[in-house]
Amino acid sequence: MDEKAAIFSSVRTDGTTVPLFLSGPLNGETFRKYIEQYLVPTLHTGDIVVMDNLRCHKVKRVKQAIERVGAHILYLPPYSPGFNPIE
């Protein structure tokens, strides 16, 4: 079996947002849809979204969707899973 799967989720200081289980490849378009449909509705002005340096995290439309609601992105230093609360 050579199937790919991904799980998207995020954590907040007040709990976990909706996880998404995906059967198939992870790419910028899929991640953008998750951000727009599941993460952005939970964000508030001034929130900080912490992400690692995965290529799909740096898609322009992902950044635009997050910043549109007044939140900000903080990219972690490369190879630093210890700073990522969901790892």
Secondary structure, 3 states (H helix, E strand, C coil): CCCCEEEECCEECCEECCCEEEECCCCHHHHHHHHHHHHHHHCCCCCEEEECCCHHHHCHHHHHHHHHCCCEEEECCCCCHHHCCCC
